[in-house]
Amino acid sequence: MDTPLRNIGLAFHPDILEAVSTAKTVETFLRDHGAASVVCCSLKDKRLEDAIASKAIDVLTVLGGDGSMLRASQLCAPAGIPITGVNLGTFGFLFELERNNWQNYLGFLMQGNYRIEKRMMLQASHYREEKLLGNWQVVNEIVVCRGQQVKPIRIHASVDEYPMASYVADGLIAATATGSTAYALAVDGPIMPPETRNILVVPVAPHLSFDRAVILSEGTCITITVNTNYDAVFSADGHEPVKMIDNDSVKISASNLNVHFIRFHNPGFFYRNLNRYMKQNPTV
């Protein structure tokens, strides 16, 4: 048993019609089953940001897909607000609740019948000639890769300022355990237990280069530098690509922020569902 959560945020993806319509049903359910307050709005609504910043909510329930959960995670992590959600997308690796069973579990929030699963995040900093251009906090991964030109780029990776490997490749991924079941999985990276606190480094289509994944400890800092005359970019959790030029670097380390997921099942749930997910083609 944990602390009952009765001030509930309910956020839906505005472009998923089912999420918009389901939000009203879920809001009514929560109010009828003991919620003290419900803030119901789009993930893009400023009211949600205000409710999180002021800690007017104890928990955020997300209606959408994995992208919605990533957005919610980035919003809630600085405030330490836990997240749960109902999968209305195509895959749903980050969700426990589905469209046909959410009623069985959301009542548990207000009874304190849940556990908290804490997951590591990454922080990334983009440098050009030692000038800091920006910082990012990510849940899944940082990807440094070629741009629109279909030509591999040269990438150098160092760990704590010691050279690790050089690649001629389409890209290099630095992922959390959460991200190990995202893009890293598609390029044959290993699947890591969700609460593992490590940094996973996986090359994308390496050509006559070091082609193995590397798992780094939480306290390390990996620097990824590009050497290329072609287009190169990096992306944080699939967001808009940021252009990189020759000798630009991205420094990646464990963040001081964590994502807190509400879980209703025991830790074995991840493994029980892994085989089901691996057989699921999200394009079908």
C-alpha positions as a printed Julia matrix, in Angstrom:
284×3 Matrix{Float64}:
   0.0     0.0     0.0
   1.12    3.56   -0.71
  -0.29    7.06   -0.26
  -3.82    7.46   -1.69
  -3.78    9.8    -4.71
  -6.99   11.79   -5.03
  -5.94   14.97   -6.86
  -5.66   13.62  -10.37
  -4.45   15.13  -13.62
  -5.98   13.63  -16.76
  -4.2    14.48  -20.01
  -5.16   13.33  -23.49
  -3.49   13.49  -26.89
  -5.5    16.13  -28.77
  -5.03   14.43  -32.16
  -6.27   10.99  -31.08
 -10.06   11.14  -31.29
 -10.47    8.12  -29.02
  -8.33    9.83  -26.38
 -10.46   12.98  -26.5
 -13.71   11.05  -26.14
 -12.35    8.64  -23.51
 -11.19   11.55  -21.34
 -14.77   12.5   -20.43
 -15.59    8.91  -19.5
 -12.48    8.58  -17.34
 -13.09   11.95  -15.68
 -16.61   10.92  -14.7
 -15.32    7.58  -13.39
 -12.68    9.27  -11.23
 -15.13   11.77   -9.75
 -17.62    8.99   -9.01
 -14.98    6.87   -7.28
 -13.56    9.34   -4.8
 -11.3    11.82   -6.61
 -10.98   15.07   -4.66
 -10.21   16.99   -7.85
  -9.62   16.24  -11.53
  -7.75   18.52  -13.94
  -8.73   17.28  -17.42
  -7.12   18.85  -20.49
  -4.93   18.29  -23.55
  -1.26   17.41  -23.15
  -0.54   20.71  -24.92
  -2.76   22.82  -22.66
  -0.99   25.35  -20.43
  -3.4    24.44  -17.63
  -1.61   21.11  -17.38
   1.81   22.75  -17.06
   0.43   25.08  -14.38
  -1.14   22.19  -12.43
   2.15   20.29  -12.51
   4.28   23.31  -11.57
   2.02   24.17   -8.62
   1.7    20.49   -7.63
  -2.07   20.83   -7.72
  -2.17   17.19   -8.83
  -0.78   14.1    -7.08
  -0.61   11.96  -10.22
  -1.01   12.35  -13.98
  -3.05    9.85  -15.99
  -2.25    9.88  -19.71
  -4.59    8.88  -22.54
  -2.64    8.24  -25.73
   0.35    6.29  -26.99
   4.03    6.01  -26.08
   4.74    9.48  -27.48
   2.14   10.93  -25.12
   3.74    9.12  -22.2
   7.16   10.53  -23.12
   5.74   14.05  -23.24
   4.06   13.55  -19.87
   7.25   12.13  -18.38
   9.26   15.18  -19.38
   6.61   17.48  -17.89
   6.26   15.59  -14.61
   9.85   14.57  -13.84
  11.02   17.99  -12.54
   8.09   18.07  -10.08
   8.44   14.4    -9.09
   4.8    13.72   -9.99
   4.13   10.04  -10.82
   2.45    8.95  -14.05
   0.1     6.24  -15.19
  -1.87    5.94  -18.4
  -4.25    4.11  -20.7
  -2.76    2.89  -23.96
  -4.77    4.17  -26.91
  -1.85    4.06  -29.34
  -0.4     1.31  -31.49
   2.28   -0.22  -29.26
   2.33    0.89  -25.64
   5.57   -0.42  -24.13
   5.31    2.21  -21.36
   1.74    1.37  -20.36
   0.14   -1.2   -18.07
  -3.48   -0.18  -18.64
  -5.45   -0.86  -21.82
  -8.71    0.47  -23.19
 -10.56   -2.62  -21.93
  -9.27   -2.77  -18.32
  -8.53    0.73  -17.0
 -11.65    0.73  -14.81
 -10.16   -2.17  -12.82
  -7.08   -0.17  -11.85
  -7.68    3.59  -11.67
  -9.74    3.15   -8.51
  -6.62    1.69   -6.88
  -4.93    5.11   -7.12
  -7.33    6.56   -4.59
  -6.94    3.53   -2.33
  -3.13    3.64   -2.32
  -2.97    0.19   -3.91
  -0.02    0.66   -6.27
   3.77    0.85   -6.32
   6.19    3.43   -7.76
   8.71    2.39  -10.41
  11.58    4.88  -10.66
  13.37    5.09  -14.0
  16.55    6.87  -14.93
  16.63    9.76  -17.41
  19.52   11.18  -19.44
  20.71   14.73  -19.81
  22.4    15.84  -23.03
  24.35   18.99  -23.88
  25.18   20.15  -27.42
  28.56   21.86  -27.88
  30.19   23.69  -30.79
  33.8    24.76  -30.25
  33.26   24.45  -26.49
  30.22   26.74  -26.65
  27.08   25.28  -25.08
  24.18   25.45  -27.55
  21.47   23.7   -25.54
  20.48   21.14  -22.91
  17.92   18.33  -23.08
  16.36   15.88  -20.61
  15.27   12.58  -22.16
  13.46    9.42  -21.13
  14.35    7.1   -24.02
  17.38    8.11  -26.05
  19.64   10.59  -27.75
  20.36    9.75  -31.4
  23.25   11.28  -33.32
  22.91   10.4   -36.99
  23.25   11.42  -40.63
  20.88   13.96  -42.08
  18.93   13.76  -45.33
  21.91   12.73  -47.44
  22.15    8.95  -47.63
  25.8     8.8   -46.65
  27.3     7.5   -43.42
  29.1     9.87  -41.08
  32.17    9.51  -38.9
  31.37    9.4   -35.22
  33.79    9.29  -32.3
  32.67    8.21  -28.85
  34.63    8.78  -25.66
  33.78    7.83  -22.09
  34.92   10.14  -19.3
  37.24   11.75  -21.9
  38.86    8.41  -22.76
  38.42    7.21  -26.4
  35.97    4.31  -26.64
  35.28    3.7   -30.35
  35.11    5.33  -33.77
  32.37    4.53  -36.25
  31.5     5.01  -39.89
  27.77    4.58  -39.52
  24.31    6.0   -40.02
  24.25    6.96  -36.37
  24.85    6.21  -32.71
  22.21    5.81  -29.99
  22.67    6.52  -26.29
  19.67    5.1   -24.43
  18.3     4.44  -20.98
  16.91    1.08  -19.94
  13.49    2.49  -20.86
  14.84    3.36  -24.31
  16.3    -0.11  -24.79
  12.87   -1.23  -26.04
  12.59    1.73  -28.45
  14.93    2.65  -31.34
  17.83    0.71  -29.79
  15.77   -2.49  -29.99
  15.22   -1.96  -33.72
  18.99   -2.03  -34.32
  19.55   -5.22  -32.31
  20.42   -3.6   -29.01
  19.9    -5.64  -25.82
  16.74   -5.34  -23.73
  17.54   -4.0   -20.27
  15.35   -4.4   -17.16
  13.36   -1.17  -16.81
  14.81   -0.05  -13.47
  18.43   -0.65  -14.52
  20.51    2.52  -14.16
  22.91    2.3   -17.08
  23.58    4.02  -20.4
  23.25    1.82  -23.47
  25.3     2.76  -26.57
  24.3     1.15  -29.88
  25.55    1.95  -33.42
  23.11    2.26  -36.32
  24.24    0.46  -39.51
  28.01    0.58  -38.83
  30.18    0.01  -41.91
  33.37   -1.95  -41.25
  33.31   -0.48  -37.75
  32.86   -1.56  -34.15
  29.38   -3.05  -34.29
  28.62   -4.1   -30.71
  26.41   -2.46  -28.12
  28.15   -1.18  -25.0
  26.54   -0.8   -21.57
  28.04    1.97  -19.43
  27.64    2.61  -15.72
  25.33    5.34  -14.45
  28.15    7.64  -13.36
  29.9     7.89  -16.72
  29.72   10.68  -19.29
  29.79    9.75  -22.97
  30.8    12.36  -25.54
  29.71   11.79  -29.15
  31.56   13.88  -31.74
  30.78   14.02  -35.47
  33.38   14.44  -38.21
  31.58   14.95  -41.48
  31.22   17.16  -44.52
  27.63   15.94  -44.88
  24.46   16.66  -42.97
  24.36   15.39  -39.4
  21.7    15.83  -36.72
  20.8    14.68  -33.26
  17.38   14.07  -31.79
  16.2    13.86  -28.18
  13.37   11.37  -27.64
  12.31   11.68  -31.28
  11.8    15.43  -31.17
  12.67   17.82  -33.99
  16.24   17.09  -35.21
  18.96   19.58  -34.26
  21.58   20.27  -36.93
  25.2    19.37  -36.21
  28.3    20.44  -38.13
  31.83   19.05  -38.27
  33.37   18.65  -34.78
  30.11   19.31  -32.93
  29.67   17.1   -29.89
  26.91   15.93  -27.58
  27.76   15.09  -23.97
  25.4    12.6   -22.35
  25.16   11.48  -18.73
  22.59   10.33  -16.2
  20.16   13.07  -15.29
  19.41   14.14  -11.74
  15.75   13.72  -12.71
  13.81   10.46  -12.67
  10.51    9.36  -14.15
   8.1     7.85  -11.62
   5.63    5.38  -13.12
   2.62    4.12  -11.18
   2.52    0.32  -11.37
  -0.32   -1.96  -10.3
   1.38   -5.28  -11.12
   4.48   -6.84   -9.6
   7.87   -6.34  -11.33
   7.45   -9.62  -13.21
   4.77   -7.97  -15.35
   7.47   -6.51  -17.63
   8.86   -9.96  -18.44
   5.46  -11.61  -18.79
   4.48   -9.08  -21.4
   7.82   -8.91  -23.2
   7.11  -11.88  -25.45
   3.69  -10.49  -26.36
   5.21   -7.15  -27.32
   7.97   -8.78  -29.35
   5.4   -10.61  -31.47
   3.35   -7.47  -32.05
   3.85   -5.57  -35.29
   2.59   -2.02  -34.69
   2.01   -1.46  -38.42
  -0.59   -4.24  -38.71
